[in-house]
């Protein structure tokens, strides 16, 4: 089973991906972790590296190509990343998580040791940078959620509840696939 989990910064994609990978014994790759690692390798913070990536399409294209190659080639995997639902053409289940900017900024502030106002500004800037890159590089409007099978609010549901909902979707999908054989 190939599952993708996407959503804006701070929406809980990594938490849900880890939960599902652990529960179902699936491999996990995270485009965000690759991006963070590259930022560290370039001695830049995420905001500066995002600006750098706006002017050097090879950054995103390398991450996205690698994500696509791994995700499409694996049988039992979760691919977590902003564009994974659009990049993994043979995904069985595409999930989008959403939450308000205020909720996500609070999470990011707690996770990254920032104040909430700073986290909000950081998140808004990051989203603008990503939206610009995705539009310019791929013609993707990140707010178009038509590619996703399941859209869930991580503001309404915690990771355990989200996991339970996705677990149900996985069981239903597995039954459907078995019936199609």
LOFI-967301 format. One record per residue (C-alpha): residue in three letters; x, y, z; residue number from 1. Coordinates in nm, 2 decimals, padded with zeros to 4 digits. Example, Ala and Ser with C-alpha at 12.3 -4.5 7.8 and 13.67 -1.06 7.14 Angstrom:
// LOFI-967301
- ALA	01.23	-00.45	00.78	1
- SER	01.37	-00.11	00.71	2
***
This chain:
// LOFI-967301
- UNK	00.00	00.00	00.00	1
- UNK	00.13	00.35	-00.09	2
- UNK	-00.01	00.63	00.12	3
- UNK	00.07	01.00	00.09	4
- UNK	00.02	01.25	00.36	5
- UNK	00.03	01.62	00.27	6
- UNK	-00.07	01.95	00.44	7
- UNK	00.06	02.29	00.53	8
- UNK	00.34	02.35	00.78	9
- UNK	00.23	02.25	01.13	10
- UNK	-00.07	02.05	01.03	11
- UNK	00.06	01.73	01.18	12
- UNK	00.16	01.54	00.86	13
- UNK	00.48	01.40	01.02	14
- UNK	00.30	01.29	01.34	15
- UNK	00.03	01.11	01.14	16
- UNK	00.28	00.96	00.90	17
- UNK	00.49	00.82	01.20	18
- UNK	00.18	00.69	01.37	19
- UNK	00.06	00.50	01.06	20
- UNK	00.41	00.38	00.96	21
- UNK	00.45	00.23	01.31	22
- UNK	00.11	00.08	01.33	23
- UNK	00.11	-00.08	00.98	24
- UNK	00.48	-00.15	00.95	25
- UNK	00.53	00.08	00.65	26
- UNK	00.84	00.26	00.54	27
- UNK	00.84	00.63	00.57	28
- UNK	01.00	00.91	00.37	29
- UNK	00.96	01.28	00.45	30
- UNK	01.02	01.55	00.20	31
- UNK	01.03	01.80	00.48	32
- UNK	01.31	01.62	00.65	33
- UNK	01.51	01.61	00.33	34
- UNK	01.45	01.99	00.29	35
- UNK	01.56	02.06	00.65	36
- UNK	01.87	01.85	00.60	37
- UNK	01.96	02.04	00.28	38
- UNK	01.91	02.37	00.47	39
- UNK	02.16	02.25	00.74	40
- UNK	02.40	02.14	00.48	41
- UNK	02.39	02.49	00.32	42
- UNK	02.42	02.65	00.67	43
- UNK	02.09	02.82	00.63	44
- UNK	01.77	02.84	00.83	45
- UNK	01.45	02.72	00.67	46
- UNK	01.33	03.07	00.57	47
- UNK	01.66	03.15	00.40	48
- UNK	01.68	02.81	00.23	49
- UNK	01.33	02.86	00.11	50
- UNK	01.43	03.19	-00.05	51
- UNK	01.73	03.02	-00.20	52
- UNK	01.51	02.74	-00.34	53
- UNK	01.29	03.01	-00.51	54
- UNK	01.59	03.10	-00.72	55
- UNK	01.72	02.75	-00.77	56
- UNK	01.46	02.51	-00.90	57
- UNK	01.71	02.22	-00.87	58
- UNK	01.65	02.21	-00.49	59
- UNK	01.28	02.13	-00.51	60
- UNK	01.31	01.93	-00.82	61
- UNK	01.58	01.70	-00.67	62
- UNK	01.37	01.64	-00.35	63
- UNK	01.05	01.58	-00.56	64
- UNK	01.22	01.35	-00.81	65
- UNK	01.37	01.14	-00.53	66
- UNK	01.04	01.13	-00.34	67
- UNK	00.86	01.02	-00.66	68
- UNK	01.13	00.75	-00.74	69
- UNK	01.12	00.60	-00.39	70
- UNK	00.74	00.63	-00.34	71
- UNK	00.64	00.49	-00.67	72
- UNK	00.90	00.21	-00.65	73
- UNK	00.81	00.09	-00.30	74
- UNK	00.52	-00.14	-00.21	75
- UNK	00.45	-00.05	00.15	76
- UNK	00.53	00.31	00.21	77
- UNK	00.41	00.64	00.35	78
- UNK	00.54	00.94	00.17	79
- UNK	00.49	01.26	00.37	80
- UNK	00.54	01.60	00.20	81
- UNK	00.36	01.90	00.08	82
- UNK	00.34	01.77	-00.28	83
- UNK	00.35	01.39	-00.22	84
- UNK	-00.01	01.34	-00.31	85
- UNK	00.06	01.50	-00.64	86
- UNK	00.40	01.34	-00.70	87
- UNK	00.33	00.97	-00.63	88
- UNK	00.12	00.88	-00.93	89
- UNK	00.05	00.53	-00.82	90
- UNK	-00.05	00.61	-00.46	91
- UNK	-00.34	00.41	-00.32	92
- UNK	-00.45	00.67	-00.07	93
- UNK	-00.38	01.04	-00.07	94
- UNK	-00.45	01.23	00.25	95
- UNK	-00.45	01.61	00.32	96
- UNK	-00.44	01.75	00.67	97
- UNK	-00.56	02.10	00.74	98
- UNK	-00.57	02.33	01.05	99
- UNK	-00.60	02.70	01.09	100
- UNK	-00.29	02.92	01.07	101
- UNK	-00.33	03.01	01.44	102
- UNK	-00.34	02.64	01.54	103
- UNK	-00.04	02.56	01.32	104
- UNK	00.16	02.86	01.44	105
- UNK	00.10	02.75	01.80	106
- UNK	00.23	02.40	01.72	107
- UNK	00.53	02.53	01.54	108
- UNK	00.61	02.77	01.82	109
- UNK	00.61	02.49	02.07	110
- UNK	00.80	02.25	01.84	111
- UNK	01.07	02.50	01.73	112
- UNK	01.10	02.72	02.04	113
- UNK	00.96	03.04	01.89	114
- UNK	00.70	03.28	02.01	115
- UNK	00.36	03.24	01.85	116
- UNK	00.37	03.57	01.66	117
- UNK	00.71	03.48	01.52	118
- UNK	00.59	03.13	01.43	119
- UNK	00.29	03.28	01.25	120
- UNK	00.50	03.52	01.04	121
- UNK	00.75	03.24	00.97	122
- UNK	00.47	03.01	00.86	123
- UNK	00.30	03.27	00.64	124
- UNK	00.64	03.35	00.47	125
- UNK	00.71	02.98	00.42	126
- UNK	00.37	02.91	00.27	127
- UNK	00.41	03.20	00.03	128
- UNK	00.75	03.08	-00.07	129
- UNK	00.63	02.72	-00.13	130
- UNK	00.32	02.83	-00.32	131
- UNK	00.53	03.05	-00.55	132
- UNK	00.78	02.76	-00.61	133
- UNK	00.51	02.50	-00.67	134
- UNK	00.32	02.73	-00.91	135
- UNK	00.64	02.83	-01.10	136
- UNK	00.80	02.49	-01.11	137
- UNK	00.50	02.26	-01.16	138
- UNK	00.19	02.48	-01.23	139
- UNK	00.04	02.35	-00.90	140
- UNK	-00.19	02.56	-00.70	141
- UNK	-00.13	02.42	-00.35	142
- UNK	-00.48	02.52	-00.23	143
- UNK	-00.64	02.29	-00.50	144
- UNK	-00.72	01.98	-00.30	145
- UNK	-00.89	01.79	-00.58	146
- UNK	-00.60	01.54	-00.59	147
- UNK	-00.67	01.40	-00.24	148
- UNK	-00.89	01.11	-00.14	149
- UNK	-00.93	01.21	00.23	150
- UNK	-00.92	01.56	00.38	151
- UNK	-00.91	01.58	00.75	152
- UNK	-00.88	01.86	01.01	153
- UNK	-00.59	01.80	01.25	154
- UNK	-00.73	02.10	01.45	155
- UNK	-01.05	01.90	01.52	156
- UNK	-00.88	01.56	01.56	157
- UNK	-00.56	01.45	01.74	158
- UNK	-00.32	01.20	01.60	159
- UNK	-00.49	00.90	01.75	160
- UNK	-00.83	01.00	01.61	161
- UNK	-00.68	01.09	01.27	162
- UNK	-00.50	00.75	01.28	163
- UNK	-00.83	00.57	01.35	164
- UNK	-01.00	00.75	01.06	165
- UNK	-00.72	00.66	00.82	166
- UNK	-00.71	00.31	00.96	167
- UNK	-01.07	00.27	00.86	168
- UNK	-00.99	00.41	00.51	169
- UNK	-00.70	00.16	00.48	170
- UNK	-00.92	-00.13	00.57	171
- UNK	-01.19	-00.02	00.32	172
- UNK	-00.94	00.03	00.05	173
- UNK	-00.78	-00.31	00.11	174
- UNK	-01.13	-00.47	00.08	175
- UNK	-01.20	-00.29	-00.23	176
- UNK	-00.87	-00.39	-00.39	177
- UNK	-00.93	-00.75	-00.29	178
- UNK	-01.27	-00.74	-00.45	179
- UNK	-01.13	-00.60	-00.77	180
- UNK	-00.89	-00.90	-00.80	181
***
